[in-house]
Structure formats: structure tokens, C-alpha cells
Amino acid sequence: MKIRLLYGLIVLALGAIGAVMWRLRRSTVARRAQTIQRRPAVVRESVRFATPPAPERPPAEAETPAAPPIEPTETSTVETAEPPEPSVEGQVSAQAPAIEEIPGERPAEAARQRVTVSWRINRTQIAGLVVAVLIVVVAVVMLILPSLSVPSPTAPTTVASQSQPQPPAAKPAAPAPPLPKPEGPTVDMKIVRTIKLSGVDDASGFSGLAFDKQGRIYIADSGASVIRRFSRDGAFERNIGEKGETPGKLVRPVDVAIDGAGSVLTVDKSSGQIVQRFSADGAFQSVVIAGGGFYSPGSVAIASDGSLVISDTGSKRIVLATAGGKINKELRGNEAMLLGEPHAAIMGPNGVVFSVANERLVRIDSDGSIVASKPFGAAGASHLAIVTGPPPRMFVTIPNQRRMLVYDVSSLELVGQAYFAEGNIVPGAGLIYRENEGLALLDTANSAVHIVIVK
């Protein structure tokens, strides 16, 4: 429809141009006619009639007295009348002034030329007018056609007679049903509080979630290359860091954590400054880890002793480092089972590391061997968190299915699953356990943080 409207406007513009050109042509012809009419008339010179000379006198015997001379007559002049004014009926008159018989000119030929000029002028005017009218008609038709309803080729319409009853009007399409609940055991889940995040228009780049002791919220925003800090009620307070590749700047932060001193640690997916430390007010403190063979790190977590757990998807390993950034161990699995590509990792009791890698929940012993691995049965696992209990539980979010899986920490047996069937909640961008409060999960679809209790 938009293309037809555009074509119609173009043709209408061409029609307007044609009309203007026809008008200019008409003005040109009128000026030519006026020029012809204003040519100076041929005025004959005054003729003074004199007495013809007397014939020679034949010889005679006696002279007769000569006749008295004839007095010359008064001078007579011939004036030419002005040509008539052109007609004002809208047609350009090509009437030429009356042609006098002048020696050397042919009146018949001059009249023929005048008729030929008049015929050419009228023919040009009529042709220009007809073309302009046709262009305007085509433009109007093309502008009207898009507004007419055109039947779909897949559903042809039929013309029913007046005697046949008309079918009832079609009902509006029903809203799409929610995602089906997955099979398996379920657990009771309750959202006890929702913190609506305000002050940031675009939450599509949010990833990672952390709280400080004052209850303030920290979220990594990979789209804006900053860490967002919100109040405990969800109001935006400040940005931490800025875009850049030098120390103290961020490129694509994907996770955030708060250490025991209240400092903000962030892991960057696309910068040589892998882990950096900032104060809660945004002041840059130090680069914790730079280089180190990382290739696309995905998460950073702080263990109870202050050590760091960093997952690296690209190098297929989990790195254990001190709080100062010294790398102590790399976990890749063993010959019996390789780790794969870990997306997130945390440290549980007794130095055991849990990771989400290749659609599996993996438990890695302190010596680096994989002691348990449980498949999810679905792709897209995002974050995980541990609730110390009792009983201790492991929670894993699967955003594309809007559900959360609950496992036993010791055996990695599936206890149940919670399904977010209402409110279009998409968990998975961030998940963390807050003691004495519940699980906090980041919902980027609604730009909110939900505090959840699972029984």
C-alpha cells in the first residue's frame, strides 16, 4: 500500500509539472501573438498630386495663350487602424493584423502563414491539456486503489445472494496459551516481593545480580558497558565504570559480585581487564585479573573464604583465584568426563564447585575431577545458586522455558521444578540467595527483581 501511495504521489507530481509546462507554453504563445499584433503598420507616404506636364504643342501658325497653371491640391495621408485586442475567453488568438498590399509581398501567402501559425498554436494547447488531464486522472486512481479492500489470495471471497444468510462475524483470535508445564515433580514457589527497577529505559543488557549489606542492588549492563546501582526500592542511583578498554573501564560486563569489604567486582567478557574492583561509590580501585588466557568469561562468584570462582566458556575451564587475583587452580574435568563450556560456577560447602555446562549440572571435587553430572533435558540454563538449608538445595534457572530446577546438593537428584506461569516472568539473567530473605532473581522482561521462596 505504501508503494502504491508513493507511485501515486509521483504521478501526481508529474501531472502538476505537465500542467505548469502547458501553462508556460500558453503564455509563450500569447506573448508571440501580442508581438505580431504590435508590429508597426505599414503607412503609406503622403502623395502630393502635381499637375502633369503639358504635352508638346504641335507646330501651329498662331500661338494660343497658355492655360493657367493648376494650383496643387492639399496633401492627403492614409492612416492604418490599430489591430483588435486579443480575446479574453481563455483561448489565445493568433489573429494577425490586416495585411496591406505592399509591393513585393503576396497577400495570399501571408494569410496562409497566419492560418498555419494559428493551427499549430491551438493543436499544442489541446495536446498539452489532454496529457495533463490524463496524468491527474491516473494519479487519483492510484491514490484511491490502496484504500480499497483487496481479497487475500489464500482466502477468496464469494459473493452471496440476498436470499442466502450471511455468515456470522469472525471472533478475534484468542491470546497465545502459556508455555506448557514440563513433566516431573514440582515444588511450591511464592513471590513474596517484587522490586521494580526504575530510571533505566533499556534492561535488555542486564546480566548478573548482587546485593550489598545495605540492600542496594547491583546489576551488570553489558549493553551500556557499566554497572548499575539501584536503591533497595529499585530507584536508579548511579553508574559504576564507563566504556573503554583501559583499567577502570568496561567493555562488556556480564556479572557482578560484592566482597566482604563491600567492594564491587565485575567480570568483563570482551576486555583484557578480566576482573576489576570498584568501590560502592564508583571509584576504581584495582585490576584483579588481567590476561591469564581467558577467552569469553561468563561469571564471577565469591566463596565464603573470599576466594574467586570464575567460569570461562571459551577456554572450557573454571578458574579458582585468591581475593588478590592469583590463580591457584584450573578445573577442566578429567579423562572420564570433560567439563565442557561452563556458563556459570559457584563454590559450595567443603570446596566443591558446581557449574552449569553443556546442558548439565556438574559437581567438581576439590581435586578437579567431576564426581557427578546431571543433564537438564533442555538447553538454555543460565545461572545457579545454593541455599544452604536445611536441607541444602541447588537452584538452576532455564529462561527459555520460564522455569527453575531444584536439586539436592549432595546427590544432584532432581527434587522438583517451579514454573513461572503468570506475569510473563523470565528468570535467568541473575540469581542469588539472600540469607533470611529468599532467592532473588533478575527478570529482564519486566525490569524487576523478584524475591522468591521455594518450599
Secondary structure, DSSP 8 states (H G I E B T S, - for coil): -HHHHHHHHHHHHHHHHHHHHHHHHHHHHHHHHHHHHTS-------B-------------SS-------------B------------SSS-----------TT--HHHHHHHHHHHHHHHHHHHHHHHHHHHHHHHHHHHHHHGGGS----TTS------TTS------------------SS-B--EEEEEEEE-BS-S--TTEEEEEE-TT--EEEEETTTTEEEEE-TTSBEEEEES-B-SSTT-BS-EEEEEE-TTS-EEEEESSSSEEEEEE-TTS-EEEEEEE-TT--SEEEEEE-TTS-EEEEETTTTEEEEE-TTS-EEEEE-B-SS-B---EEEEEE-GGG-EEEEETTEEEEE-TTS-EEEEEE-SSS----EEEE--SS-EEEEEEGGGTEEEEEETTT--EEEEEE--STT----SEEEEETTTEEEEEETTTTEEEEEEE-
